[in-house]
Amino acid sequence: MSLILTFLGKGGSGRTTIALAAAKKMASSGSKVLLIGQDPSPSWGMLVGASPSPSPVQIAANLSVVQQQTTLLLERSWDEIKDLESQYLRSPTLKNIYGQELGVLPGMDQALALNSIREYDKTGDYDVIIYDGSGDLATLRTFGIPEVFSWYIRRFRQVLTESDIGKILSPFIQPITSAILNVSWTADDLVNKPSNEANDILDQGRKALANPNRIRAYLVTTDDPVAVTQAKYLWGSAQQIGLTVAGVILNQSELTDTLAAEFAPLSLTSVPSRIGEDWQAVINALPNFQEGVNAPKPLTIEIASNQVRVFLPGLAKNQVKLTQSGPELTIEAGDQRRNIDVPESLRGKPVKGAKFLEGYLIISF
């Protein structure tokens, strides 16, 4: 299994430069590294020193890069979709539609990107995978797909089983899931079998996200107040999907007490400017990304004290909304919604109170 890293921050803060420097640093220490770029433009290839390619290209010892192109990822799955449709429908309707014609639906690029990361991880060829995405809420929603999809399955299982619309959509579930995730799920997989491949893949994704030794993020910012505010906002938003933020990298900025206070208790690392093609000063200044993580957990459930603690740094109390419905708590914060499936011992108990203290939302039952 690979260590998966991503970097979050305002556009122009130097995320891609830091991602590439991190890849170079870990490759030079002997780790086999894959750098995945979500930016399809030629400028990304110019920075990493490789021609754009949708397949991994080795650019140095232990270091390969791949530039994701959503349309190509979609095309690769389209023939399989048509084959599956012909198996499950008597009158296939997609046989005259070709992969090159397909448009990318909103959100599909995120699902395809996540599946691409999952597939590279599954090969076992890489010790470290670095995902250089947009570094904003879109990146967070990419990593949050397993949790969100799991919630939809939990809450709509009965609806899919009993409703007419569920019966109508049932034949299309396998082609659609194959297109996006390259797995052959049927309606029965999603509805009736709690221990099948569908749920196993989602559970693996949720467990990996909750484990900072498997997936973690770093904030990248300058000392510009706007960049700092955006980094803090993304920090709080990352907690909403259960992604651990392990530290802060100050790009071309000096570490000050003010900045340290802004991001406490995270560790901050100051990185100098890159001079031409000389990366060594930047590489030397970066933290050891393979060290253990000492950062607050996004979610802690304390059964003995009947409390749920959610870490939401960078967010004010008036930006957080809590609701309770059935067995789940819903927290709205950072333009995201998180559904927490509480343990059996707390289910059915009403929320007695909630307070916002030092970045934590503390919920008592």
Buried (B, 14 or more C-beta within 10 A) or exposed (E): EBBBBBBBBBEEBBBBBBBBBBBBBBBBBEBBBBBBBBBBEEEBBEBBEBEBEBEBBEBBEBBBBBBBBBBBBBBBBBEBBBBBBBEBEEEBEBEEEEBEEBEEEEEBBBBBBBBBBBEBBEEEEBBBBBBBBBBBBBBBBBBBBBBBBBBEBBEBBEEBBEEEEBEEEBBBBBBEBBBBBBBBBBBEBBBEEEEBEBBEBBEBBBEBBBBBEBBBBBBBBBBEEEBBBBBBBBBBBBBBBBBBBBBBBBBBBEEEEEBBEBBEEBBBBBBEEBEEEEBEEBBEBBBEBBEEBEBBBBBEBEEEEBBBBBBBBBBEEEBBEBEBEEBBBBBBBBEBBBBBBBEEEBEEEEBEEBEBEEBBBBBBB
